[in-house]
Amino acid sequence: MIRPLLGLLVAGNVVLFLWIQYGDSGRNTGQQQMHKPDFGEIRLLREVKEPKSPELEPPLSPEPDQEVVASVPQQQLPSAPEQALVAPESEPESEPEPAAATVYCGELGPIRSRNMAKGYEQALSRSEVARVQVEARPGQEITGYWAMIPALPDVASAEAMLKKLQAAGLEDLWLIRNGELENAISLGLYTEERYAKRHADNVREMGFEPVVTPKKKKARMYWVVFSGVDETVLKEFGEEKLPANAVLQKKVCKQALPDN
């Protein structure tokens, strides 16, 4: 009983296998033939004529021990107009010419002592272009200052004035009877002008009209003559104490002194 059953099972399996194998494949083949798409003429890829690409040069291989630096493309800046690239030609700046220094010429005097005049000559010669020299000239030396009543018209008038001064209590009076100051009355001779002026002011308060006059005598005097002295030197020089009765006279001058 078992053997016939096994035979039936084997036969069934064989039939099922054959149906699956041949029946389904035939159906699929028919369907494939019915729905086969039309791709047109099929050509091999190697038969297609490709455009020739430009031959590229093989990259150079770096030499040994040479560092390979990858090139980074730089950002291209917008090109400026050609006029902007060309710098305008500028004229060279000419250095300003130094202004000519103002120089002076003039003289200082009178000076009683030659040694004193030589000292002022050296002080004025500090500039390279300065020309300074000492000159001796005949002149009058001031030996003092008179406080006096000016010369009167005649001797009688002078003697009358002398009595009035004595009556006022003034002493040390002297009537000058000859010379340039004839008929004048001296109230006193002083070495400095300020003392003579002080005494004259006192006599004026008494009702008289005195004056102050320098007393002079003939003497050899010295003058410092200069040319081309810088203004700065003269400014410093002017601040120093000048000799008694000496005057500094100056003016703008470009002419130097002649060589001796």
C-alpha positions as CSV (number, residue, x, y, z in Angstrom):
1,M,0.0,0.0,0.0
2,I,2.8,2.4,0.8
3,R,4.7,1.7,-2.4
4,P,1.9,2.7,-4.8
5,L,1.4,5.9,-2.8
6,L,5.1,6.8,-3.0
7,G,5.0,6.1,-6.8
8,L,2.1,8.5,-7.2
9,L,3.9,11.2,-5.3
10,V,7.0,10.8,-7.4
11,A,5.1,10.9,-10.6
12,G,3.2,14.0,-9.5
13,N,6.4,15.8,-8.7
14,V,7.8,15.0,-12.1
15,V,4.8,16.3,-13.9
16,L,4.8,19.5,-11.8
17,F,8.5,20.1,-12.5
18,L,8.0,19.6,-16.3
19,W,5.1,22.0,-16.3
20,I,6.9,24.7,-14.4
21,Q,10.0,24.2,-16.6
22,Y,8.5,24.3,-20.0
23,G,5.1,25.7,-19.7
24,D,6.1,29.0,-18.0
25,S,9.2,29.6,-20.2
26,G,7.1,29.3,-23.4
27,R,4.6,31.8,-22.2
28,N,7.4,34.3,-21.2
29,T,9.0,33.8,-24.6
30,G,5.9,34.8,-26.4
31,Q,5.4,37.8,-24.2
32,Q,8.9,38.9,-24.8
33,Q,8.5,38.6,-28.6
34,M,5.3,40.6,-28.5
35,H,6.7,43.5,-26.4
36,K,10.3,43.6,-27.7
37,P,11.3,47.3,-28.1
38,D,12.8,48.7,-31.4
39,F,16.2,50.1,-30.6
40,G,17.1,50.7,-34.2
41,E,20.5,49.8,-35.6
42,I,22.9,48.8,-33.0
43,R,26.6,49.7,-33.5
44,L,29.6,48.8,-31.6
45,L,31.2,51.6,-29.5
46,R,34.6,51.1,-31.2
47,E,32.9,51.6,-34.6
48,V,31.8,55.1,-33.7
49,K,34.3,57.8,-34.9
50,E,35.1,59.9,-31.9
51,P,36.6,63.4,-32.3
52,K,40.2,63.6,-31.7
53,S,41.1,65.4,-28.5
54,P,44.2,67.6,-28.5
55,E,47.2,65.8,-27.3
56,L,48.2,66.9,-23.9
57,E,51.8,67.0,-22.9
58,P,52.5,64.6,-20.2
59,P,53.1,66.4,-16.9
60,L,56.7,66.9,-15.9
61,S,57.6,64.7,-13.1
62,P,59.3,66.5,-10.3
63,E,62.9,66.0,-9.8
64,P,64.1,64.2,-6.7
65,D,64.4,66.3,-3.6
66,Q,62.3,69.1,-5.2
67,E,59.3,70.3,-3.4
68,V,56.1,70.3,-5.4
69,V,54.0,73.3,-4.8
70,A,50.5,73.3,-6.0
71,S,49.6,76.4,-8.0
72,V,46.7,78.2,-6.6
73,P,44.9,80.3,-9.2
74,Q,45.0,83.9,-8.3
75,Q,41.9,86.0,-8.3
76,Q,41.8,88.1,-11.3
77,L,41.3,91.8,-10.4
78,P,39.5,94.1,-12.7
79,S,41.9,95.8,-15.0
80,A,42.3,99.6,-14.4
81,P,42.4,102.0,-17.3
82,E,45.8,102.5,-18.7
83,Q,45.9,106.1,-17.7
84,A,45.5,105.1,-14.1
85,L,48.4,102.7,-14.3
86,V,50.8,105.4,-15.6
87,A,51.9,107.7,-12.8
88,P,51.9,111.4,-13.8
89,E,55.4,112.8,-14.1
90,S,55.9,115.2,-11.3
91,E,58.5,117.9,-11.5
92,P,61.3,117.6,-9.0
93,E,60.8,120.0,-6.1
94,S,63.5,122.6,-6.1
95,E,64.9,123.3,-2.7
96,P,64.2,126.9,-1.7
97,E,67.3,129.0,-1.8
98,P,68.4,130.2,1.6
99,A,67.5,133.8,2.3
100,A,70.5,136.0,2.3
101,A,71.3,137.0,5.9
102,T,70.9,140.7,6.6
103,V,74.3,142.2,7.4
104,Y,75.1,145.7,8.7
105,C,77.9,148.2,8.5
106,G,78.5,151.1,10.8
107,E,80.8,152.3,13.6
108,L,81.0,152.4,17.3
109,G,82.7,155.3,19.1
110,P,84.2,157.4,20.4
111,I,86.2,155.2,22.7
112,R,88.9,156.7,25.0
113,S,91.1,153.6,25.3
114,R,92.7,151.7,22.3
115,N,92.6,148.4,24.3
116,M,88.9,148.8,24.9
117,A,88.4,149.5,21.2
118,K,90.3,146.3,20.3
119,G,88.0,144.3,22.6
120,Y,84.9,145.5,20.8
121,E,86.7,144.7,17.5
122,Q,87.1,141.1,18.5
123,A,83.5,140.9,19.7
124,L,82.2,142.1,16.3
125,S,84.4,139.7,14.3
126,R,82.6,136.5,15.2
127,S,81.1,136.2,11.8
128,E,83.3,134.8,9.0
129,V,82.2,137.5,6.5
130,A,82.6,140.4,9.0
131,R,85.3,142.9,8.4
132,V,86.2,145.0,11.5
133,Q,89.0,147.5,12.2
134,V,89.9,150.1,14.7
135,E,90.5,153.7,13.6
136,A,92.1,156.5,15.6
137,R,90.6,160.0,15.0
138,P,91.2,163.4,16.7
139,G,88.3,164.3,18.9
140,Q,87.3,165.6,22.3
141,E,87.3,163.6,25.5
142,I,84.6,164.2,28.1
143,T,86.3,164.7,31.5
144,G,83.2,165.6,33.5
145,Y,79.8,167.4,33.5
146,W,79.1,171.0,34.4
147,A,76.0,172.2,36.3
148,M,76.0,175.9,35.4
149,I,74.1,179.1,34.6
150,P,74.5,179.6,30.9
151,A,76.8,182.4,29.6
152,L,75.4,185.9,30.1
153,P,75.7,188.8,27.6
154,D,78.4,190.6,29.5
155,V,80.6,190.6,32.6
156,A,78.3,193.0,34.5
157,S,75.3,190.7,34.0
158,A,77.4,187.6,35.0
159,E,78.6,189.3,38.3
160,A,75.1,190.4,39.2
161,M,73.9,186.8,38.7
162,L,76.8,185.5,40.8
163,K,75.7,187.7,43.8
164,K,72.1,186.4,43.5
165,L,73.3,182.8,43.7
166,Q,75.4,183.5,46.7
167,A,72.5,185.2,48.4
168,A,70.4,182.1,47.9
169,G,73.0,180.1,49.9
170,L,74.8,178.4,47.0
171,E,78.5,177.8,47.4
172,D,81.4,176.6,45.2
173,L,80.5,179.1,42.5
174,W,82.9,180.1,39.7
175,L,82.6,182.8,37.1
176,I,84.2,181.7,33.8
177,R,85.9,184.7,32.3
178,N,87.3,183.3,29.0
179,G,87.0,180.5,26.6
180,E,84.0,179.0,25.0
181,L,82.0,179.4,28.2
182,E,83.0,183.0,28.9
183,N,80.5,184.8,31.4
184,A,78.9,181.5,32.4
185,I,78.8,180.6,36.1
186,S,79.7,177.1,37.2
187,L,77.6,175.5,40.0
188,G,79.8,172.4,40.2
189,L,81.8,169.9,38.1
190,Y,80.8,166.2,38.4
191,T,82.3,163.0,37.0
192,E,78.9,161.5,36.2
193,E,76.1,163.2,34.4
194,R,73.4,162.0,36.8
195,Y,75.0,163.9,39.7
196,A,75.2,167.1,37.7
197,K,71.5,166.8,36.8
198,R,70.5,166.2,40.4
199,H,72.3,169.4,41.5
200,A,70.8,171.4,38.7
201,D,67.3,170.3,39.7
202,N,67.9,171.6,43.2
203,V,69.0,175.0,41.9
204,R,66.0,175.1,39.6
205,E,63.7,174.8,42.6
206,M,65.3,178.0,43.9
207,G,64.1,180.0,40.9
208,F,67.1,179.8,38.6
209,E,67.6,178.2,35.2
210,P,70.7,176.0,35.3
211,V,71.9,173.6,32.5
212,V,74.1,170.5,32.4
213,T,77.0,170.7,29.9
214,P,79.8,168.2,29.4
215,K,83.4,169.3,30.0
216,K,85.6,168.3,27.0
217,K,89.3,168.4,26.1
218,K,91.1,167.6,22.9
219,A,92.3,163.9,22.7
220,R,92.9,161.0,20.4
221,M,89.7,158.9,20.2
222,Y,89.1,155.4,18.7
223,W,86.3,154.1,16.5
224,V,85.4,150.6,15.7
225,V,84.4,150.5,12.0
226,F,82.6,147.3,10.9
227,S,81.0,145.8,7.7
228,G,79.2,142.5,7.1
229,V,78.2,142.0,10.7
230,D,75.3,139.7,11.2
231,E,72.1,141.0,12.8
232,T,72.3,138.4,15.6
233,V,75.7,139.5,16.6
234,L,74.7,143.1,16.7
235,K,71.6,142.2,18.8
236,E,73.7,140.4,21.4
237,F,76.3,143.1,21.2
238,G,73.7,145.8,21.7
239,E,72.7,144.3,25.0
240,E,76.1,144.7,26.5
241,K,77.1,147.9,28.2
242,L,78.7,150.3,25.7
243,P,81.6,152.6,26.6
244,A,80.7,155.9,28.2
245,N,79.6,158.4,25.6
246,A,80.0,155.9,22.8
247,V,77.3,155.5,20.2
248,L,76.6,152.4,18.0
249,Q,75.5,153.6,14.5
250,K,74.5,150.9,12.0
251,K,72.7,150.5,8.7
252,V,72.0,147.7,6.2
253,C,75.1,147.3,4.1
254,K,76.5,144.5,1.9
255,Q,79.9,146.1,1.1
256,A,82.9,144.8,3.0
257,L,85.8,146.9,4.1
258,P,88.8,147.0,1.8
259,D,91.8,144.9,2.6
260,N,94.6,146.7,4.4
